[in-house]
Amino acid sequence: QVQLRESGPGLVKPSQTLSLTCAVSGDSISASLTYWNWIRQLPGKGLEWMGAINFSSYDYYNTSLRSRTSISRDTSKNQFTLQLSSVTPGDTATYYCAKSRALFFRVEARSDYKYWGQGIQVPVAS
């Protein structure tokens, strides 16, 4: 059974870099034709796709967040990481990692992403 679990800080201050890790079990992040995504949900808003890294370590980003986002992976630990720089209170959200078998660049249907982490709430406040 594939499981994803997000971890990271409970609070981030404005202008700092948010760093989250997604640990994967039951599958390999190097498995063929897999995409490992970061998605967030701002309060009262829909799901926003932030970016992804694929099985060959190519990374892809939402153009609106590209200048502040970096996604990397550690195959020895079977996990991948999101870094979001220069955060503001507007980045307060629940952050999810999710696996997909294709690159969608958005979240039109939650079911497009077969496996999700439980989500982690990250407030940005001083």
Rosetta blueprint (number, residue, H / E / L):
1 Q L
2 V L
3 Q E
4 L E
5 R E
6 E E
7 S E
8 G L
9 P L
10 G L
11 L L
12 V E
13 K L
14 P L
15 S L
16 Q L
17 T L
18 L E
19 S E
20 L E
21 T E
22 C E
23 A E
24 V E
25 S E
26 G L
27 D L
28 S L
29 I L
30 S L
31 A L
32 S L
33 L L
34 T L
35 Y E
36 W E
37 N E
38 W E
39 I E
40 R E
41 Q E
42 L L
43 P L
44 G L
45 K L
46 G L
47 L E
48 E E
49 W E
50 M E
51 G E
52 A E
53 I E
54 N E
55 F L
56 S L
57 S L
58 Y L
59 D E
60 Y E
61 Y E
62 N L
63 T L
64 S L
65 L L
66 R H
67 S H
68 R H
69 T E
70 S E
71 I E
72 S E
73 R E
74 D E
75 T L
76 S L
77 K L
78 N L
79 Q E
80 F E
81 T E
82 L E
83 Q E
84 L E
85 S L
86 S L
87 V L
88 T L
89 P H
90 G H
91 D H
92 T L
93 A E
94 T E
95 Y E
96 Y E
97 C E
98 A E
99 K E
100 S E
101 R L
102 A L
103 L L
104 F L
105 F L
106 R L
107 V L
108 E L
109 A L
110 R H
111 S H
112 D H
113 Y L
114 K L
115 Y E
116 W E
117 G L
118 Q L
119 G L
120 I E
121 Q E
122 V E
123 P L
124 V E
125 A L
126 S L
